Amino acid sequence: MVSSKALRSIILKQIQTKLGRTNNDAATVIKEGYLDKKSNSNFTWVSRFCVLDGKEFRFYISEAEAKKKENPLSVITLKNIYYVEAMNDS
């Protein structure tokens, strides 16, 4: 069994490696899944389906919306990101 800290380290290393490749394109999904974020009112949590590929980090309302590949809620372009580091657990 791999500890969560070791697993996080492995995932970060994989992301760093894939982001560092110059031939990486938007068709290469690095990681996808649900993330929880605080709502605008800061009282409740909202799940968002996220997709990280070679060019962008996209947020969708649901997995079904992501499969359509249309109208993401937000897009973060990754072209200027050179390094990924884990946040402190606290």
N, C-alpha and C positions, 0 to 999 in steps of 0.2 A: 504494500500500500504506500503510495506516494503522499507526502504531507501537502497541505494546501499551499504552503510557502514554496515548496519545491515545484509544484505544478504551476504556480503563478510565474515562477522564474523561467520555466520551460516555455510557457506560452509567450511571455515577453520576448524571449530570445527568438522564437519563431517569427513574431511580428517584426522585430528589428531586422532580422535577416530578409524577410520578404519586402519590407519597405526600402531596404537598401539596394535592392536589385533595380537596375535601370530599365530592364525590359518588362517590368511588372505593369499590368494593365488592369482596367476596371473589371474585366471578366474573371479575375482571380480573387475569389472570396477568401479572405484570411480568417475571419471569424464573424459569426452572426448569432444573434440570440436576444433575449429580453433583458433590458436594464430597467431598474426602477428609479424614478426621479421624483423629487418633491413637486407638488402642483404649484401653480402660481400663488395660491393662498398660503402655502407652506404648512398646511394642516393635514393633507392627505398625500399618499404616494400614487403615482401613475406609472403603469408599465408601458414601455416603448420598445418596439422591435428595432434592433440596430444591425447594420451591415457595414463591416469594415472590409474594403477591397484595396486594390493597389493604388487607387487614386483618391478615394473619398471615404468618409465616415458618414453614413446616412441614418436618420431616425424616421421611423414610420409608426403609425398608430397600431398596426398589427402585422403579423407575418403574412397574411393574405395580401395586404397592401404592398409589402416588400416584393412578393412574388410577381406582382404586376409591373414592378419597376417604374411606377409613375407616382408623381406628387409626394415626394418625401416631405416630412414636416420641417426638416432642417438638413443641411449638408455642410460638412466641414471638409475643405480641400486639404489634402495631405502633402502637396508638393513641396512645402517648406519645412516639413517635419523630418528631422534627421535622427532623433533619438527618442525612445520610449522608456519610461521608468515607472516602476510600481509605486503607488502611494503607500504611505504608512498605514497600517491596519487601524490605528486609532483615529 
